[in-house]
Amino acid sequence: MSPTPKSEETRAKVLGVALAMLREQGYEATTMRAIAAEAGVSTGNAYYYFPSKDHLVQELYLDVLRAHRAAADEILAQGGSLAERLRRVLDASVDVFAPYHSFGAEFVSVAIRPGAAANPFSEASRKARELSLGIFEDLVAGASPAVPPTLRAQLPELLWFAQLGVTLFWVQDSSSGTARTRRLVAGASPVVGKLVRLSRLPVARGVVDDVLRLTSSLRG
């Protein structure tokens, strides 16, 4: 049965209130009861649309990824090498996550729980995961010089893993303006670019193949 316009409107209102409260008050202070009261619906009605706060965190994550996708589109349209594109795209991810740094640790603690809707590897997060992976697929596809064919298919996923690592580092970064995270991105991106260039050499081919096989085995 398709949702009615009224139902969609109510869901959007509950979600809007929840996202605003998460931004302004943090995870712990944002309760389903408070969300329902602010949205003018019953608590049961709020739970009908979002079974738990984990689902709301997942929606927040998706909202942030949409902003990252929009920023990445502008960046990638400008061309550039793999290292340049990677640095700018990762910098953009830090920018869009910045408003949530105050409760980043809570966000991650929710996301890493096995089976949680907000877990980036969960089925509930498929849409968010595919949205983020799409950024890195476009990043790799448009890099100049072109990424070697042996890496082209799996490199986007490896870069997505790298972004998850940067996000974990960012959560713990207490430096002003998360400057240490910016330095990490600025320093690591050229290293990735050099490793990709080295993968063209026969001496490095075996190592590259080993990494790709490991990635494939973990995916299964």
C-alpha positions in Angstrom: 0.0 0.0 0.0 1.5 3.3 -1.0 1.9 6.0 1.6 -0.6 8.8 1.5 0.4 12.5 1.0 -0.6 13.1 4.6 1.6 10.2 5.8 4.6 11.4 3.8 4.1 14.9 5.2 4.0 13.6 8.8 7.1 11.5 8.2 8.9 14.5 6.7 7.9 16.7 9.7 9.1 14.1 12.2 12.4 13.6 10.4 13.0 17.4 10.1 12.5 17.9 13.8 14.7 14.9 14.6 17.6 16.1 12.4 17.4 19.6 13.9 17.4 18.2 17.4 20.4 15.9 16.7 22.3 18.8 15.3 21.5 21.2 18.1 21.2 18.9 21.2 23.2 15.8 20.3 22.3 12.1 20.4 21.6 11.5 24.0 19.4 14.5 24.5 17.3 13.7 21.5 14.6 11.3 22.6 11.8 9.9 20.6 9.3 11.4 23.1 10.9 14.9 22.7 10.9 14.5 18.9 7.2 13.6 18.9 6.3 16.5 21.2 8.1 19.0 19.0 6.6 17.6 15.8 3.1 17.6 17.3 2.5 13.8 17.0 2.1 11.0 19.4 5.2 9.1 20.5 3.7 5.9 18.9 3.3 7.8 15.7 7.0 8.8 15.7 8.0 5.2 16.3 5.8 4.1 13.4 7.9 6.1 11.0 11.2 5.5 12.7 11.5 2.4 14.8 14.5 3.6 16.8 16.9 6.5 17.1 19.4 4.4 15.2 17.1 4.8 12.2 17.2 8.6 12.7 21.0 8.6 12.9 21.0 6.6 9.6 18.8 9.3 8.1 21.1 12.0 9.3 24.1 10.1 7.8 22.2 9.9 4.5 21.4 13.7 4.7 25.1 14.4 5.2 26.1 12.2 2.3 23.7 14.0 0.0 25.5 17.2 0.9 28.9 15.5 0.2 27.7 14.2 -3.1 26.7 17.7 -4.2 30.0 19.1 -3.1 31.9 16.3 -4.8 30.1 16.9 -8.1 31.5 20.4 -8.2 35.0 19.2 -7.3 35.1 16.3 -9.8 33.8 18.5 -12.6 37.1 20.3 -12.4 39.2 17.3 -13.4 42.7 16.7 -11.9 44.8 13.8 -10.8 43.7 11.0 -8.6 45.6 12.5 -5.6 44.2 16.0 -6.2 40.6 14.8 -6.6 40.9 12.5 -3.5 42.3 15.3 -1.3 39.5 17.7 -2.3 36.7 15.1 -1.9 38.0 14.0 1.5 38.3 17.7 2.6 34.7 18.1 1.5 33.6 15.2 3.6 35.2 16.9 6.7 33.4 20.1 5.8 29.9 18.5 5.6 30.5 16.5 8.8 31.8 19.5 10.7 28.4 20.6 12.3 28.1 17.2 14.0 31.6 17.0 15.5 30.3 17.6 19.0 28.5 14.3 19.0 30.7 12.4 16.5 31.7 9.8 19.1 28.1 9.0 19.8 27.4 8.8 16.1 30.2 6.3 15.6 29.2 4.3 18.7 25.8 3.8 17.2 27.1 3.1 13.7 29.6 0.4 14.7 27.1 -1.7 16.5 26.5 -5.0 14.5 23.0 -4.9 13.1 22.4 -1.3 13.7 20.5 0.6 11.0 23.2 3.2 10.9 26.0 0.7 10.5 27.6 1.6 7.1 27.7 -2.1 6.2 24.1 -2.9 7.1 21.3 -3.6 4.6 19.5 -0.6 6.0 22.4 1.6 5.0 22.6 0.3 1.4 21.3 3.6 0.0 23.8 5.6 1.9 26.7 3.2 1.1 25.9 3.3 -2.6 25.6 7.0 -2.6 29.1 7.4 -1.0 30.6 4.7 -3.2 29.3 6.5 -6.2 31.4 9.5 -5.3 34.6 7.4 -5.4 33.6 5.6 -8.6 33.3 9.0 -10.3 36.5 10.2 -8.7 38.4 7.2 -10.1 36.7 7.2 -13.5 37.6 10.8 -14.2 41.2 10.9 -12.9 44.0 12.0 -15.2 46.1 10.1 -15.9 43.7 7.2 -16.0 43.8 4.6 -13.2 45.3 1.3 -14.3 42.5 -1.2 -15.4 43.7 -3.7 -12.8 42.7 -1.3 -10.1 39.8 0.6 -11.6 37.0 -1.7 -10.5 38.0 -2.1 -6.8 39.8 1.2 -6.0 36.5 3.1 -5.3 35.7 0.7 -2.5 39.2 0.9 -1.1 38.9 4.7 -1.1 35.5 4.5 0.6 37.2 2.4 3.4 39.8 5.1 3.6 37.1 7.8 4.1 35.6 5.7 6.9 39.0 5.7 8.5 39.4 9.4 8.1 36.0 9.9 9.7 37.1 7.8 12.7 40.2 9.9 13.0 38.1 13.1 12.7 35.8 11.9 15.6 38.8 11.9 17.9 40.4 15.0 16.6 40.2 17.8 19.2 42.6 20.2 17.3 41.3 23.6 16.4 39.2 23.3 13.2 40.1 19.6 13.2 43.4 20.7 11.7 45.0 17.3 12.3 42.4 15.6 10.1 43.1 18.1 7.4 46.8 17.3 7.6 46.1 13.6 7.4 44.0 14.1 4.3 46.7 16.4 2.7 49.5 13.9 3.5 47.7 10.7 2.7 46.2 11.7 -0.7 49.5 12.0 -2.5 50.7 8.7 -1.0 47.6 7.0 -2.5 48.3 8.6 -5.8 51.9 7.4 -5.8 50.9 3.9 -4.9 48.4 3.8 -7.8 51.1 5.0 -10.2 53.5 2.3 -8.8 50.9 -0.4 -9.5 51.7 0.0 -13.2 55.2 -1.4 -12.6 55.6 -5.2 -12.9 57.5 -5.3 -9.5 54.4 -4.0 -7.7 51.8 -6.1 -9.6 52.0 -9.0 -7.2 51.3 -6.9 -4.2 48.4 -5.1 -5.9 46.9 -8.5 -6.8 47.3 -9.7 -3.2 45.5 -6.6 -1.9 42.6 -7.0 -4.4 42.2 -10.7 -3.6 42.1 -9.9 0.1 39.4 -7.2 -0.5 37.4 -9.6 -2.5 37.6 -12.3 0.1 36.5 -9.9 2.9 33.5 -8.8 0.8 32.3 -12.3 0.6 
